Amino acid sequence: MEIAKMTSKGQLTIPKDVRTALGLNTGDKVLFIEKDGAFFIVKDTPKADMRVNIDGVSASLAMEDIETTDEMLDYAEKRLRNATSYASKIAEITKRYAYGK
């Protein structure tokens, strides 16, 4: 677990390990997404650069003792090829949270 301390101006320094894991670099933007009272931070990736790391998802599921099947991996690869689905999801999140206003 990583901890960041907020300044009096509301600024946070994202810990190096977190920046590395998210692939963040100077000037990158992040989204804060709320779900059931918890907030998640994700890199704001241009639609053209959206990719799903299927191996990473499989590893995350394995850490939760959830086994991935070939059918699940096939589905994930199909979703990866279907960029429209991801673009519409980003548009939905942007609209819901009024990101960029």
C-alpha positions in Angstrom: 0.0 0.0 0.0 1.2 3.5 -0.9 0.3 6.7 0.9 0.3 10.3 -0.4 0.0 13.4 1.8 -2.1 16.3 0.6 -0.7 19.9 0.6 -2.6 22.9 1.8 -3.3 23.6 -1.9 -4.9 20.2 -2.4 -2.0 18.7 -4.3 -0.8 15.1 -4.0 2.5 13.6 -5.0 1.7 10.2 -6.5 4.3 7.7 -5.1 6.9 6.5 -7.6 5.8 2.9 -7.6 2.2 3.9 -8.3 3.3 6.2 -11.2 5.4 3.4 -12.6 2.5 0.9 -12.4 0.2 3.3 -14.1 2.7 4.3 -16.7 2.5 8.0 -15.7 4.9 10.6 -17.0 5.2 14.3 -16.6 2.2 16.1 -18.1 0.0 13.0 -18.1 -3.6 13.3 -16.9 -5.4 11.0 -14.5 -9.1 10.2 -13.9 -10.5 9.7 -10.5 -13.5 7.3 -10.7 -15.9 6.7 -7.9 -17.6 3.4 -7.3 -19.5 2.6 -4.2 -17.8 5.3 -2.1 -14.2 4.2 -3.2 -12.2 6.2 -5.7 -9.9 4.6 -8.3 -7.2 6.5 -10.2 -6.5 5.6 -13.8 -4.4 7.1 -16.5 -6.3 9.2 -19.0 -5.3 7.5 -22.2 -6.2 8.9 -25.6 -8.7 6.6 -27.4 -6.1 5.7 -30.1 -3.7 4.4 -27.4 -6.3 2.3 -25.4 -5.1 -1.2 -24.9 -6.0 -4.0 -22.5 -3.2 -6.0 -21.0 -4.8 -9.4 -21.0 -1.9 -11.0 -19.2 -2.1 -8.4 -16.5 -5.8 -9.0 -16.0 -5.2 -12.7 -15.8 -2.5 -12.2 -13.2 -4.8 -9.9 -11.2 -7.5 -12.5 -11.3 -5.0 -15.2 -10.2 -4.1 -13.1 -7.2 -7.8 -13.3 -6.2 -7.8 -17.1 -6.8 -10.0 -16.7 -9.8 -8.9 -18.9 -12.6 -9.2 -17.6 -16.2 -10.5 -20.0 -18.9 -9.7 -20.0 -22.6 -13.2 -18.7 -23.2 -12.6 -15.7 -20.9 -9.3 -15.0 -22.7 -10.9 -15.3 -26.1 -13.6 -12.8 -25.0 -11.0 -10.4 -23.7 -9.1 -10.5 -27.0 -12.4 -9.9 -28.9 -13.1 -6.9 -26.7 -9.5 -5.6 -27.3 -10.2 -5.7 -31.1 -13.4 -3.8 -30.6 -12.1 -0.3 -29.9 -15.6 1.1 -30.2 -16.7 -0.5 -27.0 -13.8 1.2 -25.1 -14.4 4.5 -26.8 -18.0 4.5 -25.7 -17.1 3.5 -22.2 -14.6 6.4 -21.9 -17.3 8.8 -23.3 -19.8 7.5 -20.7 -17.2 8.1 -17.9 -16.3 11.5 -19.2 -20.0 12.5 -19.4 -20.9 11.1 -16.0 -18.0 12.8 -14.2 -18.0 16.0 -16.4 -14.3 15.4 -16.9 -12.5 18.3 -18.7 -14.9 21.0 -17.5 
